[in-house]
Amino acid sequence: MPRMKKNPVLIALGKNVSALRSQKYLTQEQLAELSGLDPSYISGIERGVRNPSVLSLTRLANGFETSVSVICTGIGK
């Protein structure tokens, strides 16, 4: 079975989430606790293999104490 090519938008989103998490000195587990999401789901977002819903992005933003727009900065240009 051929591998699916990763979507560049999801890759960019994953890099943003990973960078924000690093800036706040959080582990994936800590971010999961703060956002109410599963650590494996956050890992999938950071790897660009998950396509999070608006609700999940809102939960992440709340966990980061920021806005969805900050998480999505520079995506889709």
N, C-alpha and C positions, 0 to 999 in steps of 0.2 A: 504494500500500500504506500503510495507516494506521500511525503510529508507536505502538509499545508504550509504555505508561506505566511509568516506572521504579518499582521496588519500594521503598517507604520504608525497609525494613530494610536493603537493599543500599546505599541512599543514606547512611543513618546509619553503616553499617560503613565506607564509603568516606571519610566525613568523619573518622572516628576514625583510620583508617590515615594519611590525609593529615596530620592534626594531630600524630600521634605522629612521623611522618617529619620534619615541620617542627621539632618540639621537639628532635629529635636532630640537626638540621642535616644531614640526608641527602637526596641526590637520589634520584629513582626508580631510577636506575642503580646507585647505591651500595646501596640497600636490596635491589635484585634480586641483587646480588653476595652480600650478607650472608645472604640467605634462600634462595638457589638457585632463584629464580623469574625469569621473563622480565620485563624492564622494561615491555613492552607489557601484560603481564598485570596488573602492579601498577597501571598507568595505568587499566586497565579496572575494577579493584576500586575505585580512588579515584573514578572517575566513576559508580560504581553500576551498571555494565553487566555485571559479572562476579559470579558466585555461587561464591565459593571453597569448596573442600572443607575438611573439618576438617584434613586433612593440609596443605593450603596455608596455612590459618590458623596451624597449628603452626609451619610454616616461617617465616612472617612473625613470629610471636612470638619465635622463636629469633633471627631477624635483628635484632629490636628489643631482645633480651635482656629480655623480659618474658613475661607469660602470655597465653594466648588470652582469658582472662576480661577482661584489661585492654583488649585490642583490641575486645572486644564490649561494653564498658561502655555502659549506657544504651540498648541496642538492644532493640526489641520491647516497649517499655513502652506 
